[in-house]
Amino acid sequence: MSNIIEITRQIKIDSTQMSLLGGDLRNQALAAIATALEENKEKIFDANKIDLDKAAKADLASPIVKRLKFDEHKLADVIAGINSLITLKDPLWNKLMERELDTGLTLSKVTCPIGVIGVIFESRPDALVQIATLCLKSGNCAILKGGSEAAHTNKALFEVIYSAGTNSGVPKGFLTLIENRAEIDELLKCHEAIDLLIPRGSNEFVQYIMSNSKIPVMGHADGVCHIYVDEAADIKKAIPIIVDAKTQYVAACNTVETLLVHKEKAGELLPLLKAAFDEKLVTIRGCQKTREIISCEAAADVDFDTEYLDYIISIKLVDGIDEAISHINRYGSHHTDSIITEDAAAAEKFMLLVDSAGVYQNCSTRFADGFRYGFGAEVGISTGKLHARGPVGLDGLVTYKFKLYGNGQVVADYADGRSSFHFKDL
């Protein structure tokens, strides 16, 4: 029997104990984790330096290195996320519905933990903190597998979080770190113990996970996000929004990759935008009509399918909002897309018809984030339509169960008419 299978079976047992922990104890553990991270930051930074030095020697791509870095700024962000989590309402055992089916026969629908969640992620050590603390707050056990490029940082973070959590009275199985890449394939076979998988990485990586496991998978494969500049756009708003969405943190999945511009707005917008992008060293790949207005590289069809995660953006001119919506639904990844317009009707049409987890008006796609939504943090972003969609915070990490309280009732009495339901919501 595989060692991973044995480990996950024990974690499944511990997940039952996790569900019994009171909200106060879980919050106390979170507070202890936040304190421990601050107290052990030099140990964590030293571990991160080892990973960064290895990345430099391996000549890893710039976006990966940016995600890999764990410094004072990222430490402050994850601690702020933990403190925000502590203030949020306990997501467990909340009554979503209560209905009297008949006298003395009452049905309730209540939230409960999912159980054991496996999260496989690449590059970002801060994701480990977010995932671990969100799962703790929601009463779930987490099994984590980070990318090898962040191995030292992940191990240091795990040791600090695990020690603080277990010393606070949380079961040992609340958090497990898998360090051997070969164990991923074994993990995918643990459908009897793991309730949900959340992969965070490349399209190829996510597709591999989905194709090689019976465990339900939640997440997104890539982030091809769009901004459409409508005919009724305010150019003074549009320029800083587009620049922010492209350059504020270029390695994020909610960074804009394709800009669609109404043909009547292009002559006014594009020269100003090119000047702004030149200052940020952004490469523009434009369609033929774009290149007639500004000097830029030629865009190929593949560019509109590409998640660059780099200082590159593709631009296409469109005849109007219908073409923009059609393009987004064809080429987008259903992640986050924004319209810049002062026309309320156009904005509502865009938000209604664009089939994405996040649809925005007059703001940057970079707002698609669990912390910025007030979720405390996120375990990832889901572009699916079942269970959870968009940034996945506490609500996406709980499910529900039905509780039925009776007093000797049997179905036969209702089937033959001796008793009848009256369905009264309480």
C-alpha positions in Angstrom: 0.0 0.0 0.0 1.3 3.5 -0.9 2.5 5.6 1.9 0.5 8.5 0.5 -2.7 6.5 0.6 -2.0 5.6 4.3 -1.3 9.3 5.1 -4.4 10.6 3.4 -6.6 8.0 5.2 -5.3 9.3 8.5 -5.9 12.8 7.4 -9.5 11.8 6.5 -10.0 10.6 10.1 -8.5 13.9 11.5 -10.9 15.9 9.2 -13.8 14.6 11.4 -12.1 16.1 14.4 -11.5 19.3 12.5 -15.2 19.7 11.9 -15.8 19.6 15.7 -13.5 22.5 16.5 -15.3 25.6 17.7 -14.9 28.9 15.8 -13.0 30.5 18.8 -10.3 27.8 18.8 -9.9 28.1 15.0 -9.5 31.8 15.3 -7.0 31.4 18.2 -5.0 29.1 16.0 -5.0 31.7 13.2 -3.8 34.4 15.5 -1.0 32.2 16.7 0.0 31.5 13.1 0.1 35.2 12.3 2.3 35.8 15.3 4.6 32.9 14.5 5.1 34.1 10.9 6.2 37.5 12.2 8.5 36.0 14.8 10.1 33.5 12.4 10.3 35.8 9.4 14.1 35.8 9.2 14.1 32.0 8.9 11.5 32.3 6.2 13.4 35.0 4.3 16.7 33.0 4.5 14.9 30.0 3.0 13.4 32.2 0.2 16.9 33.5 -0.6 18.1 29.9 -1.3 15.2 29.4 -3.7 15.8 32.8 -5.4 19.5 32.0 -5.8 18.6 28.6 -7.3 16.1 30.4 -9.6 18.8 32.8 -10.8 21.2 30.0 -11.6 18.5 28.1 -13.4 17.6 31.3 -15.4 13.9 30.9 -14.6 11.5 33.2 -16.4 10.9 36.6 -14.8 7.2 36.0 -14.0 8.1 32.9 -12.0 10.8 34.7 -10.1 8.3 37.5 -9.2 5.9 34.9 -7.9 8.6 33.1 -6.0 9.8 36.1 -4.0 8.6 36.2 -0.4 9.7 39.4 1.3 8.5 41.9 4.0 5.7 43.1 1.6 4.3 39.6 1.0 4.7 38.7 4.7 2.7 41.8 5.6 0.0 40.9 3.0 -0.4 37.3 4.3 -0.6 38.4 7.9 -3.2 41.1 6.9 -5.1 38.3 5.2 -5.0 36.2 8.3 -6.2 39.0 10.5 -9.0 39.7 8.1 -10.0 36.0 8.2 -10.2 36.1 12.0 -12.8 38.9 11.8 -15.0 37.1 9.3 -18.1 35.2 10.4 -17.6 31.5 11.1 -18.6 29.7 7.9 -19.6 26.5 9.6 -22.9 25.2 10.8 -24.8 28.2 9.5 -28.5 27.5 8.9 -29.3 28.2 5.2 -32.9 27.0 5.4 -35.4 25.6 7.9 -38.7 24.1 6.8 -41.5 22.3 8.6 -42.5 19.4 6.3 -45.3 18.4 8.7 -46.0 18.8 12.3 -43.0 17.4 14.2 -41.0 16.9 11.0 -38.5 19.7 10.5 -35.8 20.0 7.8 -32.8 22.3 8.0 -29.9 22.9 5.6 -26.6 23.8 7.3 -23.1 24.5 6.1 -20.3 22.1 6.9 -16.6 21.5 5.9 -15.8 19.8 2.6 -13.3 17.6 4.5 -9.9 17.0 2.9 -8.7 19.4 0.3 -5.6 18.8 -1.8 -4.0 21.9 -3.3 -1.2 21.6 -5.9 0.4 24.9 -6.8 3.4 26.4 -8.5 5.9 29.1 -7.7 4.0 31.2 -5.1 4.9 30.5 -1.4 2.4 33.1 -0.2 -0.3 30.8 -1.7 0.7 28.2 0.9 -0.1 30.6 3.8 -3.4 31.7 2.2 -4.5 28.1 1.5 -3.5 26.8 4.9 -5.3 29.5 6.8 -8.5 29.5 4.7 -8.8 25.7 5.1 -8.2 26.1 8.9 -10.9 28.8 9.2 -13.4 26.6 7.2 -12.6 23.5 9.2 -11.0 21.6 6.4 -7.7 19.6 6.4 -5.3 20.6 3.6 -2.7 18.6 1.8 -0.3 20.9 0.0 2.2 20.3 -2.8 4.2 23.3 -3.9 6.5 23.8 -6.9 10.1 22.5 -6.5 11.4 26.1 -7.2 9.9 27.2 -3.9 10.8 24.1 -1.9 12.8 25.7 0.8 10.4 28.6 1.4 7.4 26.3 1.4 9.0 24.0 4.0 9.9 26.9 6.3 6.4 28.3 6.1 4.8 24.9 6.6 6.9 24.3 9.7 6.0 27.6 11.3 2.2 27.2 10.5 2.1 23.6 11.5 3.8 24.2 14.8 1.6 27.2 15.7 -1.6 25.3 14.7 -1.0 22.1 16.5 0.2 23.9 19.6 -3.1 25.7 19.6 -5.0 22.4 19.8 -5.7 21.8 16.1 -5.5 18.1 15.0 -2.1 17.1 13.4 -3.8 16.3 10.1 -4.9 19.8 9.6 -2.0 20.5 7.3 0.4 18.2 5.4 3.1 19.2 3.0 4.2 16.9 0.2 7.7 17.6 -1.0 8.3 14.8 -3.6 7.0 15.6 -7.0 6.7 11.8 -7.7 4.0 11.7 -5.0 1.6 13.8 -7.0 0.5 10.9 -9.1 -0.1 8.8 -6.0 -2.1 11.7 -4.5 -4.3 11.7 -7.6 -5.3 8.2 -6.7 -6.6 9.0 -3.2 -10.2 9.6 -4.2 -11.4 7.7 -1.1 -9.8 10.2 1.3 -9.5 13.5 -0.6 -12.7 15.3 -1.3 -11.5 18.1 -3.6 -8.4 19.0 -5.6 -7.5 22.6 -6.4 -4.6 22.9 -8.9 -2.9 26.2 -9.5 -0.5 26.4 -12.4 -0.3 26.3 -16.1 -3.0 25.2 -18.5 -1.1 22.0 -19.3 -0.6 21.2 -15.6 -4.3 21.8 -14.7 -5.5 19.7 -17.6 -3.2 16.8 -16.5 -4.7 16.9 -13.0 -8.2 16.8 -14.4 -7.5 13.9 -16.7 -5.7 11.7 -14.2 -7.9 11.7 -11.1 -11.4 10.7 -10.0 -11.3 13.4 -7.3 -13.4 16.5 -8.1 -11.3 19.4 -9.4 -11.9 23.1 -8.9 -9.9 25.9 -10.4 -8.8 27.5 -13.6 -6.4 26.6 -16.3 -5.3 30.0 -17.4 -6.1 33.7 -17.3 -6.7 35.3 -20.7 -8.4 38.5 -19.4 -9.7 41.3 -21.6 -10.6 45.0 -21.4 -13.0 46.4 -24.0 -12.9 50.2 -24.6 -16.4 51.1 -25.7 -17.4 54.0 -28.0 -18.7 55.8 -24.9 -15.5 55.4 -22.9 -13.8 58.2 -20.9 -10.2 58.2 -22.2 -8.9 59.8 -19.0 -10.3 56.8 -17.1 -9.3 54.3 -19.7 -5.5 54.9 -19.8 -4.7 54.4 -16.1 -7.1 51.4 -15.9 -5.5 49.6 -18.8 -2.0 50.4 -17.6 -2.8 49.1 -14.1 -4.4 45.9 -15.4 -1.3 45.2 -17.5 1.6 46.3 -15.4 0.6 46.5 -11.7 1.7 42.9 -11.2 2.4 41.3 -14.6 2.7 37.7 -13.4 -0.8 37.4 -12.0 -3.6 35.4 -13.7 -5.9 38.5 -13.5 -3.6 40.7 -15.6 -5.1 41.9 -18.8 -3.7 40.1 -21.9 -5.9 41.4 -24.7 -7.3 44.9 -25.3 -10.4 45.3 -27.6 -11.0 48.9 -28.8 -14.1 50.3 -30.5 -12.9 51.4 -34.0 -14.4 54.9 -33.5 -12.3 55.3 -30.2 -9.0 54.0 -31.5 -7.7 57.1 -33.1 -8.0 59.0 -29.8 -7.0 56.2 -27.4 -4.1 54.3 -29.1 -1.5 57.0 -29.4 -1.9 58.0 -25.7 -1.9 54.4 -24.6 1.2 53.6 -26.6 3.0 56.5 -24.9 2.0 55.2 -21.5 3.0 51.6 -22.4 6.3 52.8 -23.8 7.1 54.2 -20.3 6.4 50.8 -18.8 8.3 48.9 -21.5 5.2 47.1 -22.6 5.3 45.4 -26.1 2.2 45.8 -28.1 1.0 43.3 -30.7 -1.7 44.8 -32.7 -4.1 43.8 -35.5 -3.6 45.4 -38.9 -6.0 48.2 -38.1 -4.2 48.9 -34.9 -0.9 49.1 -36.8 -2.4 51.7 -39.1 -2.7 54.0 -36.1 0.4 53.2 -34.0 3.7 51.5 -34.6 3.7 48.0 -33.0 4.4 44.3 -33.6 1.9 42.4 -35.7 -0.5 40.2 -33.8 -1.1 36.6 -35.0 -4.2 34.6 -34.2 -2.3 32.7 -31.4 -1.8 36.0 -29.5 -5.5 36.2 -28.7 -5.3 32.8 -27.1 -2.1 33.6 -25.1 -1.7 34.2 -21.4 1.6 36.2 -21.6 2.2 36.8 -17.9 4.8 39.3 -19.2 5.0 43.0 -20.4 3.2 42.1 -23.7 -0.4 42.9 -24.7 -2.4 42.2 -27.8 -4.8 44.8 -29.3 -7.7 44.3 -31.7 -10.1 46.9 -33.1 -13.7 45.9 -33.2 -16.8 47.3 -34.8 -18.8 47.4 -31.5 -19.8 45.8 -28.3 -21.3 42.7 -29.9 -18.0 41.8 -31.6 -16.2 42.5 -28.4 -18.4 40.1 -26.4 -18.2 37.5 -29.1 -14.4 37.7 -29.1 -14.1 37.5 -25.3 -16.4 34.4 -25.2 -14.4 32.8 -28.0 -10.8 33.5 -26.8 -11.2 34.2 -23.1 -10.7 31.9 -20.2 -13.9 32.9 -18.4 -11.8 34.5 -15.7 -12.2 38.3 -15.5 -13.1 40.8 -18.2 -13.8 44.6 -18.0 -15.6 47.2 -20.1 -14.7 50.9 -20.0 -17.8 52.9 -20.8 -20.0 55.7 -19.6 -23.0 54.0 -21.2 -24.9 52.2 -18.4 -26.9 50.1 -20.9 -23.7 49.0 -22.7 -22.1 48.0 -19.4 -25.2 45.9 -18.4 -25.2 44.2 -21.8 -21.5 43.4 -21.4 -22.0 42.1 -17.9 -25.0 40.0 -18.9 -23.5 38.4 -22.0 -19.8 37.9 -21.2 -19.5 34.4 -19.8 -16.8 35.0 -17.1 -16.5 34.6 -13.4 -15.8 38.4 -13.0 -17.3 41.1 -15.2 -16.4 44.7 -14.4 -17.1 48.3 -15.5 -14.5 51.1 -15.5 -12.0 49.3 -13.3 -8.9 47.1 -13.5 -9.1 43.4 -13.9 -6.5 43.2 -11.1 -9.3 43.5 -8.6 -10.2 39.8 -9.1 -8.7 38.7 -5.9 -10.0 37.1 -2.7 -8.3 39.7 -0.4 -9.6 42.6 -2.5 -13.1 41.1 -2.4 -13.0 41.0 1.4 -12.7 37.2 1.6 -9.5 37.5 3.7 -7.6 35.5 1.1 -8.3 32.9 -1.6 -7.3 29.3 -2.3 -7.5 30.1 -6.0 -9.8 31.4 -8.7 -12.5 29.1 -10.2 -13.7 29.6 -13.7 -16.2 26.7 -13.5 -19.9 27.1 -12.8 -20.4 24.5 -10.2 -20.0 25.0 -6.4 -17.7 28.1 -6.5 -16.9 30.7 -9.1 -14.4 33.5 -9.1 -12.0 34.0 -6.2 -12.6 31.1 -3.8 -12.7 32.1 -0.2 -14.5 30.7 2.8 -17.9 30.3 1.0 -16.2 28.1 -1.6 -14.6 25.8 1.0 -17.8 24.7 2.7 -20.6 22.6 1.4 -23.9 21.8 3.2 -25.9 18.9 4.6 -29.6 18.4 5.3 -30.8 17.6 8.8 -34.2 16.1 9.3 -35.7 16.0 12.7 -38.7 13.7 13.2 -40.9 12.0 15.8 -41.6 8.5 14.4 -42.9 9.6 10.9 -42.7 7.0 8.1 -43.0 7.5 4.4 -45.8 4.9 4.1 -48.2 7.2 5.9 -47.7 9.9 3.3 -47.8 7.5 0.4 -51.2 6.1 1.3 -52.7 9.5 2.3 -52.9 9.1 6.1 -50.5 12.0 6.5 -49.7 14.9 4.2 -47.0 17.5 3.9 -47.7 21.2 4.5 -44.2 22.7 3.8 -44.0 25.7 6.0 -40.8 27.8 5.9 -39.7 28.7 9.5 
